[in-house]
Amino acid sequence: MANYFSIFLTVITVLTGILWAIDAWKFRPARKQKLQDEAQRLNTELSEDMRQQLAPQPVWAEYSQSIFPIIAAVLILRTFLYEPFQIPSGSMMPTLLRGDFILVEKFSYALRDPLARNEIVTMDKPKRGEVAVFKFPPNPSVDFIKRIVGLPGDRIIYRNKTLYIEPACAEGQSDCAELEVVNKEIAGRAEYFRGPYPLDRYTETLGDVSHEILVDSADVPYSQNYYKQAGTGSDEWIVPEGHYFMMGDNRDNSEDSRFWGFVHEDLLVGRAVFIWMSFDMDRDADSWLPAWIPTGIRWQRLGSVQ
């Protein structure tokens, strides 16, 4: 849907811009000359009503002149600066909840054109621990949001609900980091449930980012469904060059890189930076309201994304 909207917005911007330019360069000078000739003939200054009667601006030109600057500004803002996204599921709980509306910083990693998404300018490399929006590799028309866990060259292991990372060794570096368990500390059982079962809440540290994750201690691992990479174990992956390994913070309820593989850097959309609105979507099972209608606003959730 986001791709279609980008195409639609680009087409409308180009179309109204062309119409506005045609009027400005061809028809407007003719109207102006006609008014000047009539004013000289009458030897008087024409009123606004007379000007509209003698040389009215065509409706298509008037609309193009009014709309073009607005949608051009929206296109620039949405393509190169910030784009709003809605969180549709609970895979990033407790960091992001269903009903959260976030802003994604589009220029975090690269500036791309709005149609083919070809890179125009490289900005910065993604960092471990950042929450990023990207095009879903099996279906790039769909946007996903997860946390960056593995960088190019990293060795990732997710075993017994524990995350291990062996950072890539830089070229020419002899003293490389070894495989280490990612630090996490129990933060209790939160108000989050999976069915009738409460989820364990941990505070995890990835790079310079501390954030919370949820783990269902009663759930069995799904390693038999993990993405299989040649030359590695069933729960082990080595991130290829130019790719990233993504995971949801709701570890037992997230379809992420463990199941479908890596995200190429060309599929990155931007970094999630701010929750600008959050609607509560919870309601009783016997409620007559449609599921998409909010039941309240969670003002306390507004703020930066960690």
PyMOL commands that set and color helices and strands:
alter all, ss='L'
color gray80, all
select helices_A, chain A and resi 2-42+48-54+59-81+223-225+257-260+265-267+299-301
alter helices_A, ss='H'
color red, helices_A
select strands_A, chain A and resi 82-86+100-105+110-112+119-122+131-135+143-150+155-159+162-166+180-181+184-194+197-206+209-215+236-238+243-247+263-264+268-280+296-297+303-304
alter strands_A, ss='S'
color yellow, strands_A
deselect
rebuild
show_as cartoon
